[in-house]
Amino acid sequence: MEKTYFAHETAVIDEGCTIGKGTKIWHFSHIMSGCEIGESCNIGQNVVVSPGVKLGRNVKVQNNVSIYTGVICEDDVFLGPSMVFTNVINPRSAINRKSEYLTTLVKRSATIGANATIVCGVTLGEFSFVGAGAVVTKDVKPYALVVGNPARQIGWMSEYGHRLEFNSDGVAVCPESGQKYKLENNQVFRID
């Protein structure tokens, strides 16, 4: 069967993984058996994708990211350079806790900035934005902007990745796309 993706000659691709058409896998990355990578993804240098991981379509994984068992990334997710996922809440070297892996769900079009850490068991909402270096220990709402350690919400982001400024009617306009958003009951949704 003809390969429909690109893998650099230094990449290690184990048997039993699924890799979508048009995906690119770069230098020194390891794609392990049992993982699923969608179409048109870009897997940077020195990336590990562990068994059971699911990456949707058009996921961008920057250099030096390890995506551990239990992580699911939906379509159009961005994983910044050297960001970190965990999969056990209380790891100990001498105790095997593989049966205790927690699921981390990164919803459609979320962005995780460089050197951020995502503690296992959380959900990052659609179009959420995790700032560089943040440590996320709880769920993040759709469109929310979180920063710091521990991460706290400081605002809202548009689908194009711009900070939203809401008027007195609770409406904001993305400066790049012109899309309008409504803030209501501490939730944001697009209104056009």
C-alpha positions, 0 to 999 in steps of 0.5 A: 500500500502506498504511503500517503504521508511524509516521514523524515528518514530519521522518524520512527514509525511503529507498526499499527498506527494510523497516519492520515493523508498529507501529514508530515512527520519531521526529524527524530520523531517517534510515532508509536503503535495504536495512535491515530493521526488525522490528515494534514497534520504537522508533527515537528522535530523530536515529538513522541506520539504514544499508543492510544493518542488521537490527533484530529485533522490539521493538528500542528505539533511543534518541536519537543512535544510528548503526547502521552496516552490519554490525550485526544486532540480534535481538529485544528489544535495547535501544540506549541514548542516544548509544551507538556502533557501529563497522564497520571495525577500522582506519578511515582517511579516505583509504582506502576499506574498505567491503569490510572491514566486520565483522559485529557481532551483538547477541543477543536481549534484550541491553542496551547502556547510554548512551554505550557503544562497541561495536567491530565484529566482536563478539557480545553474548550473550543478555540481556548488559548493557553498562554506560554508557560501556563500550568493548566490544572482545571478545565478551560472554557471555550474561547477563554484565555488563560495564563500563569501558574496555576493558570487563571482566566484573564479574558477571551479570544476570537477564533482568529486568536485576538483578544476580545474587548466586549462593549456594554451590550456584551458584544465584541468584534474580532479586529482581523475577521470582523466576526462578532461574539457575545458574552453572556452568563460568563460564556462566549459564543459567536453570533455571526 
